[in-house]
Amino acid sequence: MIKRILVVDDDAASCELLREIFAARGWDVATATTPAAARRCFAEQPFDLVVSDINLEADATGLDLLKDFRARCPVILVTGFGTLDAAVTASRDGAWDFISKPFKVDQVVSVVQSALASRGMSSAPPPAAERFVDTSGLVGRSAPMVDLYKEIARVAPTRSTVLILGESGAGKELVARAIHQHSPRADGPFVPVNCGALPENLLESELFGHVRGAFTGAIAERKGLWEEAHHGTLFLDEIGEIPLAMQVKLLRALQEGEIRRVGAARAQQVDVRVIAATNRALEAEVSGGRFREDLYYRLTTATLRVPPLRERREDIPLLSKAFLHKATKTLGRSVQFEPSALALLEAYDFPGNVRELQAAVEYAALHARGGLIRLEDLPPKMQGTRADRPVASDWEKQCFAALPTLDELERRYLAHVLNVVKGNRTRAAEVLGIDRRTLYRMAERFGIKLTDES
């Protein structure tokens, strides 16, 4: 039997694009540009799948349609503004999947095939926390980040132990905090521990606490960090640094849900969810005998990978502007990026990842003269030595020195079109030959405010 799909998007061009993609695979496709039209379509005939944009610029959203249709067929939500909050909300409300624009054709077809194959399976929304406020600090709309948001949304409502993998500075602790904040334990404590920063002889006492007289200097009973995280989340950062002897005790605490203070006669039950993180290849550590295999499998109930910044370069402008906004608050003056400086940041590899980018932006904001961050204001290592740079001839300097960049030309043209059409968004999109979603993204990228709602 031919599968029937309902596509809902307030942008007619987006509807037509998805209709063509799905029709080419032999599926029967109906489209709707308003929530009311979508509901009418569903009332007239059944569908095997609904693919809906979240932001429909109407009295109802894709999330409302999700609640209407999820009991009858799978629903895939699409958005041009991928955020952790959107992914968590979609997962909480029972969406089959969540896709961020711009998407790849193969990606959306694969998700649709999976959803169509699921017909007959339960589509009830998963259990989730009551509060969903994204204060995690995670920033990014690239495909790798949207995939990470979806993984966070899946694991957050559960009790599962989570292992977060990623390079130094990629944001592993932010991911751990996001899981905690979107979990049923959000009102409980989040206790971070840097396992690599604690000496081996203090690690057990710091984690599990001790009784009075347990060792020299133990003049009073002390609660450990594991107990402090009771009814909350314990984040074990750099878990690959824990010595083998301590790994045995950690494994028991994870398996039994109980700990024993150093010097105590009895163990005690503690309700803690453990999230661990490492920048090491733990499988190699297990093979080398430096990490217990049983502990490794206990930690990897759910595994998330945080992408390095070089794998999501399209997020660099967004992150840079967020960091600059913070920095300018501290400096007490307004500073913006010159397009060429932002382009250089986007081209740089950032071995130190997001942490290095934040430091670079703060450096540039501090060294900027006037209201613009220029190339020369960025850290010297990003600019390279003068010997590494091609030397321009006098003729080249005369020809190109005063010419604007392509980014600057695009910004000026967008501003000019908006001025001519008096801010009318629909007309501006028509003149530029783009859809309104692309117009919104362009305006946001260049810091241009769209005023007219039409």
C-alpha positions in Angstrom: 0.0 0.0 0.0 1.3 3.5 -0.9 2.2 5.5 2.2 0.5 8.9 2.7 2.4 11.8 4.1 1.1 15.2 5.2 3.6 18.1 5.0 2.8 21.3 6.9 4.8 24.5 6.5 3.7 28.1 6.2 6.3 28.6 3.5 4.8 27.2 0.2 8.3 26.7 -1.3 9.3 24.5 1.6 6.1 22.5 1.2 6.7 22.0 -2.5 10.4 21.0 -1.9 9.4 18.2 0.5 6.5 17.2 -1.7 8.8 16.6 -4.6 11.4 14.8 -2.5 8.7 12.4 -1.1 6.8 11.9 -4.3 10.1 10.9 -6.0 10.2 8.0 -3.5 6.7 6.9 -4.5 4.9 8.3 -1.5 1.5 10.1 -1.8 1.9 13.6 -0.4 -0.6 16.3 0.7 0.5 19.8 1.8 -0.9 22.4 4.1 0.4 25.9 4.8 -1.7 26.6 7.9 -2.6 24.5 11.0 -6.3 24.8 10.1 -5.7 23.4 6.6 -3.6 20.6 8.2 -6.5 19.6 10.5 -8.9 19.7 7.6 -6.7 17.3 5.6 -6.4 15.0 8.5 -10.2 15.0 9.1 -10.8 14.1 5.4 -8.4 11.2 5.2 -5.9 9.2 7.3 -2.1 9.7 6.9 0.8 7.5 7.8 3.1 10.4 8.7 3.0 14.1 9.4 6.1 16.3 8.7 5.5 19.7 10.2 7.5 22.9 10.7 7.4 24.1 14.3 7.1 27.8 13.7 4.0 28.3 11.5 3.3 32.0 12.1 -0.3 31.2 13.1 -2.4 30.8 16.2 -1.1 27.2 16.5 2.4 25.7 16.1 3.8 22.4 14.9 3.9 21.4 18.6 0.1 21.9 18.7 -0.3 19.7 15.6 2.0 17.1 17.2 -0.4 16.8 20.2 -3.3 16.5 17.8 -1.9 13.8 15.5 0.7 11.8 17.5 -1.8 9.2 18.7 -2.8 8.5 15.1 0.6 8.5 13.3 4.2 9.4 13.8 5.1 13.2 13.6 8.4 14.6 12.5 9.1 18.2 13.5 11.2 20.6 11.4 12.7 23.9 12.4 15.0 26.6 11.0 16.2 27.5 14.5 17.6 24.3 16.1 17.9 24.6 19.8 18.2 22.3 22.8 14.9 23.6 24.1 13.1 22.7 20.8 14.6 19.2 20.7 13.7 18.5 24.3 10.2 19.8 23.9 9.7 17.8 20.7 11.0 14.7 22.5 8.9 15.3 25.6 5.7 15.7 23.5 6.2 12.5 21.6 7.7 13.6 18.2 9.2 10.7 16.2 12.2 12.9 15.4 13.4 16.5 15.1 15.1 17.9 12.0 16.9 21.3 11.7 16.9 23.3 8.5 18.7 23.4 6.2 18.6 19.6 6.0 20.2 17.1 3.6 17.8 15.2 1.3 19.3 11.8 2.3 18.9 12.7 6.0 15.2 13.6 5.8 14.4 10.6 3.6 16.1 8.3 6.0 14.2 9.7 9.0 10.9 9.4 7.1 11.5 5.8 6.1 12.2 5.0 9.7 9.0 6.7 10.9 6.9 5.0 8.2 8.4 1.6 9.2 7.3 2.3 12.8 3.6 2.3 12.1 1.8 0.1 14.7 4.4 0.9 17.4 3.4 3.0 20.4 3.8 6.7 19.8 3.0 7.8 23.3 5.3 10.5 24.5 8.2 9.4 26.8 8.3 10.2 30.5 9.9 13.5 31.2 10.7 16.2 33.7 8.1 18.8 34.5 10.4 21.8 33.9 12.2 22.4 30.6 14.1 25.6 30.8 17.3 25.7 28.8 19.9 27.5 30.9 22.7 25.1 29.8 24.7 27.6 27.8 24.9 25.3 24.8 24.9 27.3 21.5 24.8 26.0 18.0 22.4 25.2 15.1 24.7 23.0 13.0 23.7 19.4 12.2 26.1 17.9 14.7 24.8 20.1 17.5 21.1 19.3 16.6 22.0 15.6 16.7 23.6 16.2 20.2 20.4 18.1 21.3 18.3 15.1 20.3 20.6 12.7 22.3 20.3 15.0 25.3 16.6 15.0 25.0 16.5 11.2 24.8 18.7 10.5 27.8 17.7 13.4 30.1 14.3 11.9 31.4 15.9 8.5 32.3 18.0 7.3 35.2 20.7 5.9 33.0 24.4 6.5 33.6 25.8 8.7 30.8 29.4 8.9 29.4 30.2 12.1 27.5 33.2 11.9 25.1 34.9 14.9 23.6 38.1 16.9 23.3 39.2 19.4 26.0 37.2 22.6 25.8 34.4 21.2 23.6 31.8 21.7 26.3 31.4 18.3 28.0 30.3 19.9 31.4 27.7 22.1 29.6 26.2 18.9 28.1 26.2 17.3 31.6 24.5 20.3 33.0 21.9 20.3 30.2 21.1 16.6 30.9 20.6 17.5 34.6 18.5 20.6 33.9 16.2 18.7 31.6 15.8 15.7 33.9 13.4 14.9 36.8 16.3 15.7 39.1 16.5 19.3 37.9 15.6 20.6 41.4 18.3 18.6 43.0 22.0 19.4 43.2 24.5 19.2 40.3 27.9 18.3 41.8 30.9 18.4 39.4 34.1 16.6 40.3 37.4 16.9 38.3 38.8 13.5 39.0 42.2 14.4 37.4 42.7 17.3 39.8 42.4 15.2 43.0 45.5 13.3 44.4 44.9 9.6 44.6 45.2 9.6 48.4 42.4 12.2 48.7 40.0 11.0 45.9 38.2 8.4 48.0 37.6 10.7 50.9 36.4 13.5 48.6 34.0 11.3 46.8 32.7 9.1 49.6 33.5 11.2 52.8 35.1 9.9 56.0 34.3 9.4 59.7 36.2 11.0 62.5 39.6 9.4 63.1 39.6 7.5 59.8 43.1 8.8 59.0 45.5 11.4 60.3 43.9 14.8 60.0 40.3 13.5 60.0 39.3 15.4 63.1 35.6 15.4 62.2 33.1 13.4 60.2 32.8 14.7 56.7 30.2 14.1 54.0 31.6 13.2 50.5 30.6 14.7 47.2 28.6 11.6 46.3 26.3 12.3 49.3 26.1 16.0 48.4 24.6 14.9 45.1 21.8 12.9 46.8 18.6 13.2 44.7 20.7 15.0 42.0 23.5 14.4 39.6 27.2 13.7 40.1 29.4 14.7 37.2 32.7 12.8 37.2 34.9 14.8 34.8 38.1 13.2 33.4 37.0 9.8 34.7 39.8 8.2 32.7 42.2 9.7 35.3 40.8 7.6 38.2 43.4 5.0 39.5 42.5 1.3 39.2 42.1 0.7 42.9 39.5 3.5 43.1 37.7 2.2 40.0 36.7 -0.9 42.0 34.9 1.2 44.6 33.4 3.4 42.0 31.9 0.4 40.2 30.4 -0.9 43.5 28.8 2.5 44.2 27.3 2.5 40.7 26.0 -1.1 40.8 24.7 -1.1 44.4 23.6 2.5 44.8 25.5 2.7 48.1 28.7 4.1 49.4 30.9 3.6 52.5 32.6 6.5 54.0 36.4 6.0 54.7 36.6 4.3 58.1 32.9 3.6 58.4 31.6 0.2 59.5 28.5 0.3 57.3 27.5 1.4 53.8 24.6 3.7 53.2 22.2 4.1 50.3 22.5 7.3 48.2 20.2 8.2 45.3 22.5 9.7 42.6 22.6 9.8 38.9 26.2 9.6 37.5 27.3 11.4 34.4 31.0 10.9 33.4 33.2 12.5 30.9 36.6 12.0 29.3 38.8 13.2 26.5 40.6 9.8 26.5 39.8 6.8 24.3 38.5 4.6 27.1 38.4 1.5 24.8 42.2 1.8 24.3 42.6 2.4 28.1 40.7 -0.9 28.7 42.9 -2.8 26.2 46.0 -1.4 27.9 44.8 -2.5 31.3 44.5 1.0 32.7 40.7 1.1 32.9 38.4 -1.7 34.2 36.3 -3.3 31.5 33.4 -3.9 33.8 33.4 -0.2 34.8 33.6 0.8 31.2 30.5 -1.1 30.3 28.7 0.2 33.4 29.4 3.8 32.3 28.4 3.4 28.7 24.7 2.7 29.2 24.3 5.9 27.1 27.2 7.6 25.3 27.2 11.1 23.9 29.9 12.6 21.7 30.4 16.4 21.8 31.7 17.5 18.3 34.9 19.6 18.2 34.5 23.1 17.0 36.2 22.4 13.7 33.4 20.0 12.8 30.7 22.7 13.2 32.3 25.8 11.8 28.9 27.2 10.9 28.3 27.7 14.7 31.4 29.9 15.1 29.7 33.2 14.2 26.8 32.5 16.5 29.2 31.5 19.4 31.5 34.5 18.7 28.6 36.9 18.9 27.3 35.3 22.1 30.8 35.6 23.7 31.2 39.1 22.4 27.9 40.1 24.0 29.2 38.8 27.4 32.6 40.6 26.9 31.0 43.9 26.0 28.9 43.9 29.2 32.2 43.6 31.2 33.9 46.3 29.1 31.0 48.6 29.3 31.1 49.5 25.6 29.6 48.3 22.4 31.9 46.4 20.0 31.0 44.5 16.8 33.0 42.2 14.4 34.3 43.4 11.1 33.2 40.7 8.6 36.8 39.8 7.8 37.6 39.2 11.4 34.6 36.9 11.8 35.6 35.1 8.6 39.1 34.4 10.0 37.6 33.0 13.2 35.4 30.7 11.2 38.4 29.5 9.2 40.6 28.8 12.2 40.8 25.2 13.5 40.6 25.9 17.3 42.5 23.0 18.8 41.2 24.3 22.2 37.6 24.3 20.9 34.9 26.5 22.4 37.0 27.5 25.4 39.7 28.8 23.0 37.2 30.7 20.9 35.8 32.4 24.0 39.3 33.4 25.1 40.0 34.7 21.5 36.8 36.8 21.5 37.6 38.3 24.9 41.1 39.1 23.7 39.8 40.8 20.6 37.2 42.8 22.5 39.8 44.1 24.9 42.2 45.1 22.1 39.6 46.6 19.7 40.0 50.3 19.1 36.7 52.0 18.5 33.6 49.9 17.9 34.9 47.3 15.4 37.0 44.2 15.9 39.4 44.0 13.0 41.9 41.3 11.9 44.7 42.9 13.8 42.7 42.7 17.0 42.6 38.9 17.0 45.2 36.8 18.9 48.5 36.8 17.0 48.6 33.0 16.5 45.3 33.3 14.5 46.8 35.8 12.2 50.0 33.9 11.5 53.4 35.6 11.2 54.0 38.2 8.6 56.5 35.9 6.9 53.7 33.3 6.4 51.4 35.8 4.6 51.6 36.5 0.9 53.0 39.9 0.1 50.7 41.9 -2.1 52.1 44.1 -4.8 51.5 47.8 -4.9 49.2 47.3 -7.9 47.1 44.7 -5.9 46.9 47.1 -2.9 45.6 49.9 -5.1 43.1 47.6 -6.8 41.6 45.8 -3.8 42.4 47.7 -0.6 39.1 49.7 -0.7 36.9 46.9 -1.9 34.3 45.4 0.5 34.1 41.7 1.2 31.4 39.5 -0.2 29.8 39.4 3.3 29.8 43.1 3.4 28.2 43.4 -0.1 25.5 40.9 0.9 24.8 42.8 4.1 24.5 46.2 2.2 22.3 44.7 -0.4 19.9 43.1 2.1 19.7 46.5 4.0 19.1 48.3 0.7 16.3 45.9 -0.4 14.6 46.1 3.1 14.8 49.9 2.8 13.2 50.0 -0.7 10.3 47.7 0.3 9.9 49.6 3.6 10.6 46.5 5.7 8.0 44.2 4.1 9.4 40.7 4.7 7.4 38.9 2.1 8.3 41.5 -0.6 12.0 41.5 0.4 12.1 37.7 0.1 10.6 37.9 -3.3 13.1 40.5 -4.5 16.0 38.5 -3.2 14.7 35.2 -4.6 14.7 33.4 -1.3 12.1 32.1 1.2 11.3 33.9 4.4 13.2 31.5 6.6 16.4 32.3 4.7 15.6 36.0 5.0 15.3 35.6 8.8 18.6 33.8 9.0 20.4 36.4 6.8 19.0 39.2 8.9 20.1 37.5 12.1 23.6 36.8 10.7 24.2 40.4 9.8 22.5 41.9 12.9 19.7 43.5 10.9 16.4 43.9 12.7 13.2 43.1 10.8 10.5 45.5 11.8 7.5 44.9 9.5 5.5 41.8 10.3 4.0 41.4 6.8 
